[in-house]
Amino acid sequence: MEEIILKIIIKSLLVIMLIIYGSIAFTMNYRRWRKRRLNLIEETFANVTSFYLYPDPNIEPDLIKIQRTFRKIGIVPSKPRNVQYLIDLMIRTQRSILGENYLKLKTLFTQIPPYGASANKLGSKRWYIKARGIREIYEMNQSQYVKELIGLRNHNNIYVRREAQIGLIVFLGWKSLRFLPYLKRQMTLWQQIKIVEKLNDLYPEPDLFYLRKAYQSEKPYANELIMRIIRKFNIIEDVRYIINFLDNPNFDTRESAIYCISSFFLNEADLSEIKKKFYNISNIEQQLQLLKYIHKISNEIDLVFFKDLLYNGTDIIKLSTADILWNNGYKEEVQEYYYHQYAKQNDGEMVSV
């Protein structure tokens, strides 16, 4: 009986080993075959692109012939991995091309079979496919799909709406800010930074008409984005917009305002306004940040303001204020304050006795 069981175990192990070795052999062969296929796609794409962008003087590129060439190497709807690989190749190539060839490659992109391969992804129920389609559309500057992106700017998936919003920046530039008051969902810090960078890369000359149109937005994330735009483009004439949010009830909005205002050197009127708002900030750390900024941009020490903080601020604010005054030649004022505190302490002890 034991011999029979042992034989069954040995046979089972042999079968398992055969399956494992068979799987390994199949995987290795498939990878070699796949590598050859990808190399063929790369080689064909390089030849097609070279001929398309730099044709012979007497030969006009034939887009129909190009489509047939792609189909012969497996760029067909039934093989989406091949289609995706070609799209990725084209996007990488487009990033390194400028001028007339950039526009020609944009036209070539539309001829990848199946027609509108990236646009078709917008109809997918899977968010990552939809987001990838949006990115491919704006990476290859397919502006004919801008209406579809407008419809996705408030999508319930954060990655889809993020890509759609970035796509609108790519296609519409500063005009895309007119949609800002109508956004219904939270915009992350990463989204804000990405949008600001895209504007700076593609549209470095600010359009104040469309920027100021967006000022009517009441959403905190929209306010934060606008402040970051003002900071990035150094729009000094609109710095009051940032100042208005320094004492905002929302912590993140105040944080953005303090961060953005730190890039500017202000006139006395604006500086005076900041000092008034300083007292309305409830967070000690943010008060400290703003206090350091006030000291940095002040031409001279506002003794009335700093002495008021020295006598009436919190312990941390008092300490920072004393440090500023001491290091700027106002040692007597600091000593006077500590003598005053010492006298108060002694008076309190005498009363208690």
C-alpha positions as CSV (number, residue, x, y, z in Angstrom):
1,M,0.0,0.0,0.0
2,E,2.8,2.4,0.9
3,E,4.6,1.6,-2.4
4,I,1.4,2.6,-4.3
5,I,1.1,5.9,-2.5
6,L,4.8,6.6,-3.0
7,K,4.4,5.9,-6.8
8,I,1.4,8.3,-6.9
9,I,3.4,11.0,-5.2
10,I,6.4,10.6,-7.5
11,K,4.1,10.7,-10.6
12,S,2.4,13.8,-9.2
13,L,5.7,15.5,-8.6
14,L,6.8,14.6,-12.1
15,V,3.7,16.0,-13.6
16,I,4.0,19.2,-11.6
17,M,7.7,19.5,-12.7
18,L,6.7,19.0,-16.3
19,I,4.0,21.7,-16.0
20,I,6.5,24.1,-14.4
21,Y,9.2,23.5,-17.0
22,G,6.6,23.7,-19.8
23,S,5.4,27.1,-18.4
24,I,9.0,28.4,-18.2
25,A,9.7,27.2,-21.7
26,F,6.5,28.8,-23.0
27,T,7.2,32.0,-21.2
28,M,10.7,32.3,-22.5
29,N,9.7,31.5,-26.1
30,Y,6.8,34.0,-25.8
31,R,9.1,36.7,-24.5
32,R,11.6,36.1,-27.4
33,W,8.7,36.2,-29.9
34,R,7.3,39.3,-28.3
35,K,10.7,41.0,-28.3
36,R,11.0,40.4,-32.0
37,R,7.5,41.7,-32.6
38,L,8.3,44.9,-30.6
39,N,11.6,45.3,-32.5
40,L,9.7,45.0,-35.7
41,I,7.2,47.7,-34.6
42,E,10.0,50.0,-33.6
43,E,11.9,49.5,-36.8
44,T,8.8,50.0,-39.0
45,F,7.8,53.1,-37.0
46,A,11.3,54.6,-37.4
47,N,11.2,54.0,-41.2
48,V,7.7,55.3,-41.6
49,T,8.4,58.4,-39.4
50,S,11.7,59.1,-41.2
51,F,10.1,58.9,-44.6
52,Y,7.0,60.9,-43.5
53,L,8.9,63.7,-41.9
54,Y,11.7,63.9,-44.4
55,P,10.3,62.6,-47.8
56,D,12.1,62.5,-51.0
57,P,11.6,65.7,-53.1
58,N,9.4,64.0,-55.7
59,I,7.5,61.6,-53.5
60,E,4.5,62.7,-51.4
61,P,3.8,60.6,-48.2
62,D,0.7,58.4,-48.6
63,L,-1.2,58.1,-45.3
64,I,-3.3,55.2,-46.7
65,K,-0.1,53.3,-47.4
66,I,1.2,54.1,-43.9
67,Q,-2.0,52.7,-42.4
68,R,-1.6,49.5,-44.4
69,T,2.1,49.2,-43.3
70,F,1.0,49.5,-39.6
71,R,-1.7,46.8,-40.1
72,K,0.8,44.4,-41.6
73,I,2.9,44.4,-38.4
74,G,-0.1,43.9,-36.1
75,I,-1.3,47.4,-35.3
76,V,-5.0,46.4,-35.4
77,P,-7.9,46.7,-33.0
78,S,-7.7,43.0,-32.0
79,K,-4.2,43.5,-30.7
80,P,-4.4,46.5,-28.3
81,R,-1.0,45.9,-26.8
82,N,0.6,46.5,-30.1
83,V,-1.5,49.6,-30.6
84,Q,-0.5,50.9,-27.2
85,Y,3.2,50.2,-27.9
86,L,3.1,52.3,-31.1
87,I,1.3,55.1,-29.3
88,D,3.9,55.2,-26.6
89,L,6.7,55.3,-29.3
90,M,5.0,58.2,-31.0
91,I,4.5,60.2,-27.8
92,R,8.2,59.7,-26.9
93,T,9.2,60.8,-30.4
94,Q,6.9,63.8,-30.3
95,R,8.5,65.1,-27.1
96,S,11.8,65.6,-28.9
97,I,10.4,67.3,-32.0
98,L,9.6,70.9,-32.6
99,G,8.3,73.2,-35.4
100,E,6.7,71.9,-38.6
101,N,7.6,68.3,-37.9
102,Y,5.8,68.5,-34.5
103,L,2.6,69.3,-36.5
104,K,3.2,66.6,-39.0
105,L,3.6,64.0,-36.3
106,K,0.3,65.2,-34.8
107,T,-1.4,64.3,-38.1
108,L,0.4,61.0,-38.3
109,F,-0.9,60.1,-34.8
110,T,-4.5,60.3,-36.0
111,Q,-3.7,57.6,-38.6
112,I,-2.8,54.9,-36.2
113,P,-5.3,52.1,-36.7
114,P,-7.9,51.9,-35.3
115,Y,-8.7,55.5,-36.0
116,G,-8.9,57.6,-32.8
117,A,-7.3,54.9,-30.7
118,S,-6.7,57.3,-27.8
119,A,-10.1,59.0,-28.1
120,N,-11.8,55.6,-27.9
121,K,-10.4,55.1,-24.4
122,L,-12.5,58.0,-23.2
123,G,-15.5,55.7,-23.4
124,S,-14.0,53.0,-21.2
125,K,-15.6,52.3,-17.8
126,R,-12.1,51.7,-16.3
127,W,-10.7,54.9,-14.9
128,Y,-7.1,54.1,-15.7
129,I,-7.8,53.5,-19.3
130,K,-9.9,56.7,-19.5
131,A,-7.1,58.7,-17.8
132,R,-4.5,57.2,-20.1
133,G,-6.6,58.2,-23.2
134,I,-6.8,61.8,-21.9
135,R,-3.1,62.0,-21.4
136,E,-2.3,60.6,-24.9
137,I,-4.7,63.2,-26.4
138,Y,-3.0,66.2,-24.8
139,E,0.5,64.8,-25.1
140,M,-0.1,64.5,-28.9
141,N,-1.9,67.8,-29.0
142,Q,-5.2,66.3,-30.4
143,S,-7.1,69.5,-29.8
144,Q,-10.2,68.3,-31.7
145,Y,-11.2,66.4,-28.5
146,V,-11.3,69.5,-26.2
147,K,-15.1,69.2,-25.8
148,E,-14.8,65.7,-24.5
149,L,-12.2,66.9,-22.0
150,I,-14.5,69.7,-20.8
151,G,-17.1,67.0,-20.1
152,L,-14.6,65.1,-17.9
153,R,-13.3,68.0,-15.8
154,N,-15.7,67.1,-12.9
155,H,-15.4,63.4,-13.2
156,N,-15.8,61.5,-9.9
157,N,-12.4,59.8,-10.3
158,I,-9.6,62.1,-9.2
159,Y,-7.1,60.8,-11.8
160,V,-9.5,61.2,-14.7
161,R,-10.6,64.8,-13.7
162,R,-6.9,65.7,-13.0
163,E,-5.8,64.6,-16.5
164,A,-8.8,66.4,-18.1
165,Q,-8.0,69.6,-16.2
166,I,-4.4,69.5,-17.3
167,G,-5.5,68.7,-20.9
168,L,-7.7,71.9,-20.9
169,I,-4.6,73.9,-19.8
170,V,-2.6,72.4,-22.7
171,F,-5.3,73.2,-25.3
172,L,-6.9,76.4,-24.0
173,G,-4.1,78.0,-21.9
174,W,-5.3,80.9,-19.7
175,K,-8.8,80.6,-21.1
176,S,-9.2,77.3,-19.3
177,L,-9.3,79.3,-16.0
178,R,-12.8,80.4,-16.9
179,F,-13.9,76.9,-15.8
180,L,-12.3,77.2,-12.4
181,P,-15.4,78.6,-10.6
182,Y,-17.5,75.7,-12.0
183,L,-15.3,72.9,-10.7
184,K,-17.3,70.8,-8.2
185,R,-14.6,68.6,-6.6
186,Q,-11.5,69.1,-4.5
187,M,-8.3,69.9,-6.4
188,T,-5.2,68.4,-4.7
189,L,-2.0,70.3,-4.1
190,W,-0.3,68.2,-6.8
191,Q,-3.0,69.2,-9.3
192,Q,-2.5,72.8,-8.5
193,I,1.3,72.6,-8.9
194,K,1.0,70.7,-12.2
195,I,-1.4,73.2,-13.6
196,V,0.8,76.1,-12.7
197,E,3.8,74.4,-14.2
198,K,1.9,73.6,-17.4
199,L,0.9,77.3,-17.7
200,N,4.4,78.4,-17.2
201,D,5.8,75.9,-19.7
202,L,3.3,76.5,-22.5
203,Y,1.9,80.0,-21.9
204,P,4.6,82.0,-20.0
205,E,2.9,85.3,-20.8
206,P,0.0,85.8,-18.2
207,D,-3.4,86.7,-19.5
208,L,-4.8,88.8,-16.7
209,F,-8.2,89.1,-18.2
210,Y,-8.9,85.4,-17.8
211,L,-7.0,85.1,-14.5
212,R,-9.1,87.9,-12.9
213,K,-12.3,86.3,-14.3
214,A,-11.5,83.3,-12.0
215,Y,-11.3,85.5,-8.9
216,Q,-15.0,85.2,-8.4
217,S,-14.5,81.5,-7.4
218,E,-15.3,80.8,-3.7
219,K,-13.8,77.4,-3.6
220,P,-10.7,77.2,-1.3
221,Y,-8.7,75.0,-3.8
222,A,-9.5,77.6,-6.5
223,N,-8.3,80.4,-4.3
224,E,-5.1,78.5,-3.6
225,L,-4.4,77.8,-7.2
226,I,-4.9,81.5,-8.2
227,M,-2.5,82.5,-5.4
228,R,0.1,80.1,-6.7
229,I,-0.3,81.4,-10.2
230,I,0.2,85.0,-9.0
231,R,3.3,83.9,-7.2
232,K,4.8,81.9,-10.1
233,F,4.2,84.7,-12.6
234,N,5.2,87.4,-10.1
235,I,2.0,89.4,-10.8
236,I,2.8,92.1,-8.2
237,E,-0.2,94.2,-9.2
238,D,-2.5,91.5,-7.9
239,V,-0.7,90.7,-4.7
240,R,-3.7,92.1,-2.7
241,Y,-5.6,89.0,-3.7
242,I,-3.1,87.0,-1.7
243,I,-3.2,89.4,1.2
244,N,-6.9,89.0,1.5
245,F,-6.5,85.3,2.4
246,L,-3.8,85.7,5.1
247,D,-6.4,85.5,7.9
248,N,-8.8,83.1,6.1
249,P,-10.6,80.7,8.5
250,N,-9.3,77.7,6.4
251,F,-5.9,76.5,7.6
252,D,-4.7,75.3,4.1
253,T,-5.8,78.5,2.5
254,R,-3.9,80.6,5.0
255,E,-0.8,78.3,4.6
256,S,-0.9,78.9,0.8
257,A,-1.3,82.6,1.2
258,I,1.7,82.9,3.6
259,Y,3.8,80.7,1.3
260,C,2.8,82.8,-1.8
261,I,3.2,86.2,-0.2
262,S,6.7,85.4,0.8
263,S,7.9,85.8,-2.8
264,F,7.0,89.5,-2.9
265,F,8.6,92.7,-1.5
266,L,5.6,95.0,-0.7
267,N,5.0,98.7,-0.3
268,E,4.2,100.2,3.1
269,A,0.4,100.2,2.5
270,D,0.4,96.5,1.8
271,L,2.7,95.8,4.7
272,S,0.5,97.7,7.0
273,E,-2.5,95.6,5.9
274,I,-0.5,92.4,6.6
275,K,0.3,93.6,10.1
276,K,-3.4,94.1,10.8
277,K,-4.2,90.6,9.5
278,F,-1.4,89.1,11.7
279,Y,-3.6,89.5,14.8
280,N,-6.4,87.4,13.2
281,I,-4.3,84.3,12.6
282,S,-5.1,81.7,15.2
283,N,-2.2,79.3,14.4
284,I,1.1,80.1,16.2
285,E,3.3,78.5,13.6
286,Q,1.7,80.5,10.8
287,Q,2.0,83.6,12.9
288,L,5.7,82.9,13.3
289,Q,6.1,82.4,9.5
290,L,4.4,85.7,8.8
291,L,6.4,87.5,11.6
292,K,9.7,86.4,9.9
293,Y,8.4,87.6,6.6
294,I,7.3,91.0,8.0
295,H,10.8,91.4,9.5
296,K,12.5,90.3,6.2
297,I,10.8,92.9,4.0
298,S,10.6,95.8,6.4
299,N,13.0,98.7,5.6
300,E,13.1,99.6,9.2
301,I,11.7,98.1,12.4
302,D,8.1,99.2,13.2
303,L,8.7,99.7,16.9
304,V,5.0,100.2,17.8
305,F,4.0,96.9,16.1
306,F,6.9,94.8,17.6
307,K,6.6,96.3,21.1
308,D,2.8,95.5,21.0
309,L,3.7,91.8,20.2
310,L,6.4,91.8,22.9
311,Y,3.9,92.8,25.6
312,N,0.7,91.2,24.3
313,G,1.6,88.3,22.2
314,T,1.8,84.6,23.2
315,D,5.0,83.3,24.8
316,I,6.5,82.0,21.5
317,I,5.6,85.3,19.7
318,K,7.2,87.3,22.5
319,L,10.4,85.3,22.4
320,S,10.6,85.7,18.6
321,T,9.9,89.4,18.8
322,A,12.5,89.9,21.5
323,D,15.0,88.1,19.3
324,I,14.2,90.4,16.3
325,L,14.4,93.5,18.4
326,W,17.6,92.5,20.2
327,N,19.4,91.7,16.9
328,N,18.3,94.9,15.3
329,G,19.7,97.3,18.0
330,Y,16.7,97.6,20.3
331,K,18.3,96.0,23.3
332,E,17.0,98.6,25.7
333,E,13.4,97.9,24.7
334,V,13.9,94.2,25.3
335,Q,15.6,94.8,28.7
336,E,12.8,97.2,29.7
337,Y,10.3,94.5,28.9
338,Y,12.0,91.9,31.1
339,Y,12.4,94.4,33.9
340,H,8.7,95.1,33.6
341,Q,8.0,91.4,33.8
342,Y,10.3,91.1,36.8
343,A,8.6,94.0,38.6
344,K,5.1,92.5,37.9
345,Q,6.2,89.1,39.3
346,N,7.6,90.8,42.5
347,D,4.4,92.8,43.0
348,G,2.4,89.6,42.6
349,E,4.4,87.9,45.3
350,M,4.0,90.8,47.7
351,V,0.2,90.8,47.2
352,S,0.1,87.1,47.9
353,V,2.1,87.5,51.1
